Amino acid sequence: MTSWDPEQYRQFASERAQPFHDLLGLLRPGAIRRAVDLGCGPGELTALAAQRLRITEMVGVDHSPEMLSAASAHTSAGIRFEHGDIGRWTSAGDHDLVLAAASLQWVPDHPAVLAAWTAALAPGGQLAVQVPANSHAPTHMVATRVAHREPHRSAFGEAGPPSDPVADNVLAPDEYARLLFDLGYVDIHVHLRVYPHLLPSTRHAVEWVKGTTLTRFRNTLTPEQYERFLADYEHDLLAAMGDRSPCFFPFSRILFVARRPDERAGAAQ
Ligand SMILES: C[S@@+](CC[C@H](N)C(=O)[O-])C[C@H]1O[C@@H](n2cnc3c(N)ncnc32)[C@H](O)[C@@H]1O
């Protein structure tokens, strides 16, 4: 399991919050009694969603003890946090909203996982998911390239370097649309959006990915091996992106929202 550093992750909190707000903005208005935020991370956005959507009962689920510990600061009467594996999570048709922001990419087999999440939705309930779609970006390509080069390659042992979960797991936007249709959803909205971030410098792009995609290397290597990997990574990334100040950092993400039909609503489908 990947261990997370909430402080490293929070460094780009406002840039990460924008797609979250956009995702909530795609939801159909209506009362939300029970909701779950799968892969809730440090909990700020879970609490924000609960407040903005006036959710009566919000549960944030994550498997990182560090993230859950940070999230506990946001516990309140209607918000709580639980340990769980989002790749196995499901419930019995009793949720009005299943939300997952920047977390689904960490688990494989999205058709099976989304089927399990769908089973958790009550009639009329909504699914709202955001995943990065940036496996082709220099930040990701360079990480894979450096990891497969010596001395790093050998440092990962027999198993080899961990692969990029975004490249392995994230589907194309139209594949998500078809999947949602096959799962019986209505009001299907799938968006591919490019967030045009402007970072102070290229080195800030390294800081960004240290809080996300590079965590898989930090978790596999010793601290010394990771430092060496990071130095080579930074060197190669600066060569690939240019040592710029400021640094334009476009970030592609897929956002999708869909609703389970509600037979009781009849013509209002
Ligand atoms: C990039 S953070 C996203 C946090 C938050 N949703 C946000 O939008 O800022 C991804 C989170 O997913 C969690 N995560 C990844 N795989 C998971 C799994 N299989 N089960 C539970 N949580 C998982 C990580 O621990 C991490 O907190």
Ligand as a Chemical Component Dictionary entry (heavy atoms), coordinates in Angstrom:
data_LIG
# 
_chem_comp.id                   LIG 
_chem_comp.type                 NON-POLYMER 
_chem_comp.pdbx_formal_charge   0 
_chem_comp.three_letter_code    LIG 
# 
loop_
_chem_comp_atom.comp_id 
_chem_comp_atom.atom_id 
_chem_comp_atom.alt_atom_id 
_chem_comp_atom.type_symbol 
_chem_comp_atom.charge 
_chem_comp_atom.model_Cartn_x 
_chem_comp_atom.model_Cartn_y 
_chem_comp_atom.model_Cartn_z 
_chem_comp_atom.pdbx_ordinal 
LIG C1  C1  C 0  -4.557 12.047 -4.780 1  
LIG S1  S1  S 1  -5.315 11.704 -3.227 2  
LIG C2  C2  C 0  -6.934 12.457 -3.444 3  
LIG C3  C3  C 0  -7.479 13.008 -2.164 4  
LIG C4  C4  C 0  -8.775 13.813 -2.282 5  
LIG N1  N1  N 0  -9.872 13.005 -2.786 6  
LIG C5  C5  C 0  -8.583 15.039 -3.157 7  
LIG O1  O1  O 0  -9.336 15.219 -4.122 8  
LIG O2  O2  O -1 -7.702 15.846 -2.866 9  
LIG C6  C6  C 0  -5.693 9.984  -3.421 10 
LIG C7  C7  C 0  -6.187 9.339  -2.146 11 
LIG O3  O3  O 0  -6.684 8.036  -2.481 12 
LIG C8  C8  C 0  -6.316 7.144  -1.452 13 
LIG N2  N2  N 0  -6.307 5.775  -1.985 14 
LIG C9  C9  C 0  -5.591 5.290  -3.027 15 
LIG N3  N3  N 0  -5.874 3.991  -3.219 16 
LIG C10 C10 C 0  -6.785 3.643  -2.277 17 
LIG C11 C11 C 0  -7.466 2.427  -1.954 18 
LIG N4  N4  N 0  -7.281 1.312  -2.665 19 
LIG N5  N5  N 0  -8.335 2.441  -0.932 20 
LIG C12 C12 C 0  -8.547 3.577  -0.191 21 
LIG N6  N6  N 0  -7.939 4.760  -0.450 22 
LIG C13 C13 C 0  -7.063 4.792  -1.490 23 
LIG C14 C14 C 0  -4.941 7.614  -1.013 24 
LIG O4  O4  O 0  -4.617 7.152  0.267  25 
LIG C15 C15 C 0  -5.103 9.127  -1.097 26 
LIG O5  O5  O 0  -5.518 9.674  0.121  27 
# 
loop_
_chem_comp_bond.comp_id 
_chem_comp_bond.atom_id_1 
_chem_comp_bond.atom_id_2 
_chem_comp_bond.value_order 
_chem_comp_bond.pdbx_ordinal 
LIG C1  S1  SING 1  
LIG S1  C2  SING 2  
LIG S1  C6  SING 3  
LIG C2  C3  SING 4  
LIG C3  C4  SING 5  
LIG C4  N1  SING 6  
LIG C4  C5  SING 7  
LIG C5  O1  DOUB 8  
LIG C5  O2  SING 9  
LIG C6  C7  SING 10 
LIG C7  O3  SING 11 
LIG C7  C15 SING 12 
LIG O3  C8  SING 13 
LIG C8  N2  SING 14 
LIG C8  C14 SING 15 
LIG N2  C9  SING 16 
LIG N2  C13 SING 17 
LIG C9  N3  DOUB 18 
LIG N3  C10 SING 19 
LIG C10 C11 SING 20 
LIG C10 C13 DOUB 21 
LIG C11 N4  SING 22 
LIG C11 N5  DOUB 23 
LIG N5  C12 SING 24 
LIG C12 N6  DOUB 25 
LIG N6  C13 SING 26 
LIG C14 O4  SING 27 
LIG C14 C15 SING 28 
LIG C15 O5  SING 29 
# 
